[in-house]
Amino acid sequence: MLKKMRWISLFFGLMTLSSINNCYFNPIVNGFLNPLEEEKNSGVFWGLLGIPSTEFNITGQLKSNAGVAVVNASIKIKGSESLTSTTNDAGRFHITGPSGSIQLEVNDNGTKFTLDLLVMPPMVSLVTIGNSSYTITNLESYPATSEIPSYFDLVASLPYEGLVIIDEDYMSIFGTGFYFKFSEDLETVADYDQWAAQNFIVSPTISFGSVANSTNAIIIGVAMNTFTIQTDYTLTLMPGIRSVSGKSIKSNTIRFRIESLPL
């Protein structure tokens, strides 16, 4: 009887030890039992959920608040000297960083400010920007192991995001129509008027005039009487806008307002 009791005690002892070990190697429990292991085990935990813990390439376009690409600005993750990117002719940057909340430091020819981003791959959101003279568009992320994509970007535009038109400004801004400049030459199309109507969508609807194009820019005529005062408009650029190399532009949404018009 005594021998049998010893075997039972040994059995339950081994089971208890096994449970403790299993708990210890559980990445959640281990974070409480051994805080030093928490960071190392976080990758295991996210892996179990099917979310790999890794770094990502983060990209976007830095522009002035007038919608013009900011060129040759340096952008780095705060506290890092090695992870630095310089914006190209389209204002686009590529920088490697972790998922979650990150802060970027921007230096535009001596003008310094910060960007707070929330990286939830493949989406990236702007949380705050430290200088209202700038904006960030087309934020996204992709695996750091991937080849850097080649983008076809909008470099400058009239209207631009947040533009408010008042009567004395109308002719200087829209006197020749809507203007769009791109990072590459545009593909040639057979009917530019039809192409513009299909790929530059304005809500509420307005009427376009004739279209004038150059290699990498386009002007779309817009009659003043097609607008309504004190009205907010949304302009969407569609993927049918393509470069000669076949790249489509990512959908861009530009919101502007017609407050008043010349009499």
MITI-564657 format. One record per residue (C-alpha): residue number from 0; residue in one letter; x, y, z. Coordinates in nm, 3 decimals, decimal comma. Example, Ala and Ser with C-alpha at 12.3 -4.5 7.8 and 13.67 -1.06 7.14 Angstrom:
+-----+--------+---------+---------+---------+
: num : residu :    east :   north :      up :
+-----+--------+---------+---------+---------+
:   0 :      A :   1,230 :  -0,450 :   0,780 :
:   1 :      S :   1,367 :  -0,106 :   0,714 :
+-----+--------+---------+---------+---------+
REM end
This chain:
+-----+--------+---------+---------+---------+
: num : residu :    east :   north :      up :
+-----+--------+---------+---------+---------+
:   0 :      M :   0,000 :   0,000 :   0,000 :
:   1 :      L :   0,281 :   0,240 :   0,089 :
:   2 :      K :   0,456 :   0,164 :  -0,240 :
:   3 :      K :   0,136 :   0,237 :  -0,431 :
:   4 :      M :   0,096 :   0,573 :  -0,255 :
:   5 :      R :   0,454 :   0,666 :  -0,353 :
:   6 :      W :   0,379 :   0,596 :  -0,721 :
:   7 :      I :   0,065 :   0,810 :  -0,703 :
:   8 :      S :   0,261 :   1,098 :  -0,541 :
:   9 :      L :   0,532 :   1,068 :  -0,806 :
:  10 :      F :   0,270 :   1,069 :  -1,083 :
:  11 :      F :   0,100 :   1,386 :  -0,957 :
:  12 :      G :   0,439 :   1,549 :  -0,900 :
:  13 :      L :   0,536 :   1,490 :  -1,262 :
:  14 :      M :   0,199 :   1,620 :  -1,382 :
:  15 :      T :   0,237 :   1,938 :  -1,174 :
:  16 :      L :   0,591 :   1,993 :  -1,303 :
:  17 :      S :   0,468 :   1,945 :  -1,660 :
:  18 :      S :   0,189 :   2,201 :  -1,605 :
:  19 :      I :   0,434 :   2,452 :  -1,465 :
:  20 :      N :   0,668 :   2,401 :  -1,758 :
:  21 :      N :   0,383 :   2,439 :  -2,004 :
:  22 :      C :   0,276 :   2,760 :  -1,835 :
:  23 :      Y :   0,632 :   2,887 :  -1,834 :
:  24 :      F :   0,670 :   2,829 :  -2,205 :
:  25 :      N :   0,329 :   2,982 :  -2,275 :
:  26 :      P :   0,427 :   3,323 :  -2,414 :
:  27 :      I :   0,146 :   3,501 :  -2,229 :
:  28 :      V :   0,202 :   3,344 :  -1,886 :
:  29 :      N :   0,578 :   3,368 :  -1,919 :
:  30 :      G :   0,547 :   3,742 :  -1,961 :
:  31 :      F :   0,413 :   3,757 :  -1,607 :
:  32 :      L :   0,645 :   3,494 :  -1,460 :
:  33 :      N :   0,958 :   3,633 :  -1,621 :
:  34 :      P :   0,933 :   3,991 :  -1,754 :
:  35 :      L :   1,278 :   3,960 :  -1,914 :
:  36 :      E :   1,139 :   3,695 :  -2,146 :
:  37 :      E :   0,830 :   3,892 :  -2,244 :
:  38 :      E :   0,983 :   4,077 :  -2,536 :
:  39 :      K :   1,147 :   3,763 :  -2,673 :
:  40 :      N :   0,824 :   3,565 :  -2,647 :
:  41 :      S :   0,606 :   3,833 :  -2,805 :
:  42 :      G :   0,719 :   3,715 :  -3,146 :
:  43 :      V :   0,613 :   3,360 :  -3,057 :
:  44 :      F :   0,274 :   3,486 :  -2,939 :
:  45 :      W :   0,203 :   3,687 :  -3,257 :
:  46 :      G :   0,329 :   3,394 :  -3,463 :
:  47 :      L :   0,072 :   3,168 :  -3,296 :
:  48 :      L :  -0,196 :   3,415 :  -3,401 :
:  49 :      G :  -0,067 :   3,409 :  -3,757 :
:  50 :      I :   0,072 :   3,763 :  -3,730 :
:  51 :      P :   0,448 :   3,758 :  -3,783 :
:  52 :      S :   0,645 :   3,989 :  -3,557 :
:  53 :      T :   0,881 :   4,167 :  -3,793 :
:  54 :      E :   0,973 :   4,503 :  -3,934 :
:  55 :      F :   0,803 :   4,661 :  -4,230 :
:  56 :      N :   0,885 :   4,912 :  -4,498 :
:  57 :      I :   0,672 :   5,220 :  -4,447 :
:  58 :      T :   0,609 :   5,458 :  -4,735 :
:  59 :      G :   0,413 :   5,775 :  -4,806 :
:  60 :      Q :   0,434 :   6,113 :  -4,975 :
:  61 :      L :   0,539 :   6,427 :  -4,793 :
:  62 :      K :   0,372 :   6,736 :  -4,940 :
:  63 :      S :   0,324 :   7,098 :  -4,855 :
:  64 :      N :  -0,026 :   7,192 :  -4,746 :
:  65 :      A :  -0,064 :   7,336 :  -5,099 :
:  66 :      G :  -0,040 :   6,983 :  -5,239 :
:  67 :      V :   0,314 :   7,007 :  -5,379 :
:  68 :      A :   0,565 :   6,724 :  -5,323 :
:  69 :      V :   0,847 :   6,808 :  -5,079 :
:  70 :      V :   1,176 :   6,696 :  -5,236 :
:  71 :      N :   1,504 :   6,603 :  -5,059 :
:  72 :      A :   1,363 :   6,614 :  -4,706 :
:  73 :      S :   1,523 :   6,365 :  -4,465 :
:  74 :      I :   1,296 :   6,139 :  -4,261 :
:  75 :      K :   1,408 :   5,903 :  -3,986 :
:  76 :      I :   1,264 :   5,708 :  -3,698 :
:  77 :      K :   1,311 :   5,906 :  -3,378 :
:  78 :      G :   1,623 :   5,800 :  -3,191 :
:  79 :      S :   1,777 :   5,624 :  -3,491 :
:  80 :      E :   2,059 :   5,757 :  -3,703 :
:  81 :      S :   2,075 :   5,464 :  -3,944 :
:  82 :      L :   1,709 :   5,435 :  -4,046 :
:  83 :      T :   1,691 :   5,749 :  -4,262 :
:  84 :      S :   1,517 :   5,815 :  -4,593 :
:  85 :      T :   1,529 :   6,110 :  -4,833 :
:  86 :      T :   1,214 :   6,205 :  -5,023 :
:  87 :      N :   1,232 :   6,168 :  -5,401 :
:  88 :      D :   1,091 :   6,397 :  -5,672 :
:  89 :      A :   0,740 :   6,285 :  -5,579 :
:  90 :      G :   0,798 :   6,350 :  -5,208 :
:  91 :      R :   0,791 :   5,975 :  -5,147 :
:  92 :      F :   0,994 :   5,814 :  -4,870 :
:  93 :      H :   1,064 :   5,452 :  -4,772 :
:  94 :      I :   1,174 :   5,368 :  -4,420 :
:  95 :      T :   1,197 :   5,043 :  -4,223 :
:  96 :      G :   1,030 :   5,023 :  -3,883 :
:  97 :      P :   0,815 :   4,810 :  -3,652 :
:  98 :      S :   0,440 :   4,779 :  -3,641 :
:  99 :      G :   0,253 :   4,979 :  -3,379 :
: 100 :      S :   0,303 :   5,344 :  -3,289 :
: 101 :      I :   0,615 :   5,511 :  -3,425 :
: 102 :      Q :   0,741 :   5,868 :  -3,444 :
: 103 :      L :   0,927 :   6,004 :  -3,743 :
: 104 :      E :   1,153 :   6,308 :  -3,744 :
: 105 :      V :   1,144 :   6,524 :  -4,058 :
: 106 :      N :   1,406 :   6,778 :  -4,166 :
: 107 :      D :   1,306 :   6,982 :  -4,471 :
: 108 :      N :   1,605 :   7,205 :  -4,540 :
: 109 :      G :   1,624 :   7,309 :  -4,175 :
: 110 :      T :   1,252 :   7,299 :  -4,099 :
: 111 :      K :   1,216 :   7,021 :  -3,842 :
: 112 :      F :   0,903 :   6,854 :  -3,711 :
: 113 :      T :   0,768 :   6,512 :  -3,614 :
: 114 :      L :   0,509 :   6,271 :  -3,750 :
: 115 :      D :   0,325 :   6,020 :  -3,533 :
: 116 :      L :   0,210 :   5,713 :  -3,724 :
: 117 :      L :   0,014 :   5,401 :  -3,637 :
: 118 :      V :   0,145 :   5,105 :  -3,839 :
: 119 :      M :  -0,103 :   4,817 :  -3,870 :
: 120 :      P :   0,021 :   4,640 :  -4,186 :
: 121 :      P :  -0,065 :   4,686 :  -4,459 :
: 122 :      M :  -0,236 :   5,003 :  -4,336 :
: 123 :      V :  -0,056 :   5,306 :  -4,194 :
: 124 :      S :  -0,244 :   5,599 :  -4,039 :
: 125 :      L :  -0,127 :   5,952 :  -3,962 :
: 126 :      V :  -0,201 :   6,028 :  -3,597 :
: 127 :      T :  -0,049 :   6,376 :  -3,563 :
: 128 :      I :   0,178 :   6,602 :  -3,765 :
: 129 :      G :   0,394 :   6,860 :  -3,592 :
: 130 :      N :   0,378 :   7,129 :  -3,863 :
: 131 :      S :   0,051 :   7,238 :  -4,024 :
: 132 :      S :   0,238 :   7,358 :  -4,335 :
: 133 :      Y :   0,285 :   6,993 :  -4,438 :
: 134 :      T :   0,074 :   6,688 :  -4,503 :
: 135 :      I :   0,129 :   6,315 :  -4,562 :
: 136 :      T :  -0,059 :   6,117 :  -4,827 :
: 137 :      N :  -0,065 :   5,761 :  -4,961 :
: 138 :      L :   0,068 :   5,595 :  -4,646 :
: 139 :      E :   0,105 :   5,216 :  -4,654 :
: 140 :      S :   0,343 :   4,938 :  -4,552 :
: 141 :      Y :   0,481 :   4,619 :  -4,703 :
: 142 :      P :   0,719 :   4,345 :  -4,577 :
: 143 :      A :   1,077 :   4,458 :  -4,526 :
: 144 :      T :   1,193 :   4,154 :  -4,721 :
: 145 :      S :   1,000 :   4,265 :  -5,031 :
: 146 :      E :   1,144 :   4,462 :  -5,318 :
: 147 :      I :   1,062 :   4,833 :  -5,295 :
: 148 :      P :   0,761 :   4,896 :  -5,519 :
: 149 :      S :   0,777 :   5,153 :  -5,798 :
: 150 :      Y :   0,499 :   5,408 :  -5,760 :
: 151 :      F :   0,322 :   5,638 :  -6,005 :
: 152 :      D :   0,238 :   5,943 :  -5,795 :
: 153 :      L :   0,056 :   6,273 :  -5,808 :
: 154 :      V :   0,326 :   6,538 :  -5,755 :
: 155 :      A :   0,118 :   6,859 :  -5,756 :
: 156 :      S :  -0,242 :   6,957 :  -5,816 :
: 157 :      L :  -0,498 :   7,234 :  -5,827 :
: 158 :      P :  -0,726 :   7,182 :  -5,645 :
: 159 :      Y :  -0,535 :   7,034 :  -5,353 :
: 160 :      E :  -0,656 :   6,882 :  -5,029 :
: 161 :      G :  -0,821 :   7,140 :  -4,803 :
: 162 :      L :  -0,829 :   7,422 :  -5,061 :
: 163 :      V :  -1,095 :   7,688 :  -5,000 :
: 164 :      I :  -1,176 :   7,915 :  -5,295 :
: 165 :      I :  -1,300 :   8,269 :  -5,239 :
: 166 :      D :  -1,395 :   8,510 :  -5,514 :
: 167 :      E :  -1,069 :   8,707 :  -5,540 :
: 168 :      D :  -0,862 :   8,389 :  -5,562 :
: 169 :      Y :  -1,066 :   8,207 :  -5,824 :
: 170 :      M :  -0,896 :   8,332 :  -6,141 :
: 171 :      S :  -0,543 :   8,287 :  -6,006 :
: 172 :      I :  -0,615 :   7,929 :  -5,904 :
: 173 :      F :  -0,874 :   7,795 :  -6,149 :
: 174 :      G :  -0,835 :   8,048 :  -6,429 :
: 175 :      T :  -0,695 :   7,783 :  -6,664 :
: 176 :      G :  -0,876 :   7,488 :  -6,505 :
: 177 :      F :  -0,778 :   7,193 :  -6,289 :
: 178 :      Y :  -0,405 :   7,110 :  -6,301 :
: 179 :      F :  -0,236 :   6,778 :  -6,225 :
: 180 :      K :   0,133 :   6,688 :  -6,246 :
: 181 :      F :   0,258 :   6,330 :  -6,214 :
: 182 :      S :   0,585 :   6,159 :  -6,126 :
: 183 :      E :   0,614 :   5,991 :  -6,469 :
: 184 :      D :   0,500 :   6,058 :  -6,824 :
: 185 :      L :   0,135 :   5,978 :  -6,889 :
: 186 :      E :   0,026 :   5,713 :  -7,133 :
: 187 :      T :  -0,127 :   5,840 :  -7,457 :
: 188 :      V :  -0,505 :   5,798 :  -7,488 :
: 189 :      A :  -0,729 :   5,830 :  -7,793 :
: 190 :      D :  -0,992 :   6,060 :  -7,639 :
: 191 :      Y :  -0,868 :   6,283 :  -7,359 :
: 192 :      D :  -1,208 :   6,439 :  -7,289 :
: 193 :      Q :  -1,364 :   6,098 :  -7,230 :
: 194 :      W :  -1,059 :   5,982 :  -7,034 :
: 195 :      A :  -1,081 :   6,285 :  -6,803 :
: 196 :      A :  -1,454 :   6,232 :  -6,745 :
: 197 :      Q :  -1,392 :   5,869 :  -6,647 :
: 198 :      N :  -1,087 :   5,922 :  -6,426 :
: 199 :      F :  -1,136 :   6,259 :  -6,253 :
: 200 :      I :  -1,462 :   6,215 :  -6,063 :
: 201 :      V :  -1,607 :   6,519 :  -5,886 :
: 202 :      S :  -1,893 :   6,510 :  -5,637 :
: 203 :      P :  -2,123 :   6,704 :  -5,652 :
: 204 :      T :  -2,097 :   6,670 :  -6,029 :
: 205 :      I :  -1,948 :   6,952 :  -6,237 :
: 206 :      S :  -1,892 :   6,987 :  -6,611 :
: 207 :      F :  -1,546 :   6,969 :  -6,765 :
: 208 :      G :  -1,427 :   7,163 :  -7,065 :
: 209 :      S :  -1,146 :   7,072 :  -7,301 :
: 210 :      V :  -0,835 :   6,887 :  -7,188 :
: 211 :      A :  -0,476 :   6,997 :  -7,254 :
: 212 :      N :  -0,192 :   6,758 :  -7,186 :
: 213 :      S :   0,187 :   6,749 :  -7,178 :
: 214 :      T :   0,414 :   6,453 :  -7,114 :
: 215 :      N :   0,355 :   6,434 :  -6,739 :
: 216 :      A :   0,083 :   6,693 :  -6,669 :
: 217 :      I :  -0,274 :   6,768 :  -6,762 :
: 218 :      I :  -0,507 :   7,069 :  -6,749 :
: 219 :      I :  -0,884 :   7,015 :  -6,747 :
: 220 :      G :  -1,096 :   7,316 :  -6,833 :
: 221 :      V :  -1,366 :   7,400 :  -6,579 :
: 222 :      A :  -1,625 :   7,674 :  -6,630 :
: 223 :      M :  -1,687 :   7,894 :  -6,328 :
: 224 :      N :  -2,065 :   7,864 :  -6,362 :
: 225 :      T :  -2,045 :   7,489 :  -6,306 :
: 226 :      F :  -1,966 :   7,547 :  -5,938 :
: 227 :      T :  -2,207 :   7,626 :  -5,655 :
: 228 :      I :  -2,096 :   7,864 :  -5,381 :
: 229 :      Q :  -2,066 :   7,750 :  -5,020 :
: 230 :      T :  -2,031 :   7,391 :  -5,135 :
: 231 :      D :  -1,782 :   7,119 :  -5,045 :
: 232 :      Y :  -1,650 :   6,909 :  -5,334 :
: 233 :      T :  -1,467 :   6,576 :  -5,348 :
: 234 :      L :  -1,239 :   6,497 :  -5,642 :
: 235 :      T :  -1,125 :   6,136 :  -5,687 :
: 236 :      L :  -0,845 :   6,031 :  -5,921 :
: 237 :      M :  -0,911 :   5,683 :  -6,057 :
: 238 :      P :  -0,669 :   5,398 :  -6,145 :
: 239 :      G :  -0,736 :   5,451 :  -6,515 :
: 240 :      I :  -0,472 :   5,724 :  -6,496 :
: 241 :      R :  -0,161 :   5,534 :  -6,604 :
: 242 :      S :   0,201 :   5,604 :  -6,686 :
: 243 :      V :   0,369 :   5,508 :  -7,014 :
: 244 :      S :   0,528 :   5,219 :  -6,824 :
: 245 :      G :   0,180 :   5,085 :  -6,738 :
: 246 :      K :   0,165 :   5,176 :  -6,367 :
: 247 :      S :  -0,173 :   5,294 :  -6,238 :
: 248 :      I :  -0,202 :   5,576 :  -5,994 :
: 249 :      K :  -0,342 :   5,485 :  -5,655 :
: 250 :      S :  -0,682 :   5,638 :  -5,591 :
: 251 :      N :  -0,636 :   5,991 :  -5,458 :
: 252 :      T :  -0,916 :   6,184 :  -5,292 :
: 253 :      I :  -0,897 :   6,564 :  -5,280 :
: 254 :      R :  -1,151 :   6,764 :  -5,085 :
: 255 :      F :  -1,196 :   7,134 :  -5,156 :
: 256 :      R :  -1,458 :   7,403 :  -5,104 :
: 257 :      I :  -1,603 :   7,680 :  -5,317 :
: 258 :      E :  -1,691 :   7,949 :  -5,063 :
: 259 :      S :  -1,759 :   8,236 :  -5,302 :
: 260 :      L :  -1,715 :   8,323 :  -5,671 :
: 261 :      P :  -1,641 :   8,645 :  -5,860 :
: 262 :      L :  -1,953 :   8,843 :  -5,956 :
+-----+--------+---------+---------+---------+
REM end
